[in-house]
């Protein structure tokens, strides 16, 4: 889990990075930056937890 300082630093809109790829996108639940899914604005771990609990509409576990 990210520290509060890291989360606040990534949310600052006053300091714009020189390149857009330097923007640090973080999960809104845990603050994790790796494994981030832009479509849902959460990391892969939180995505799995929410999907298994049925809290993400339209998402269900695949079975074939």
Protein Blocks (a to p, Z undefined) as FASTA:
>chain_A
ZZfklmmmmmpmklccfbfklpccddfklopaghpafklopafklmmmmmmnopaghiac
ddZZ
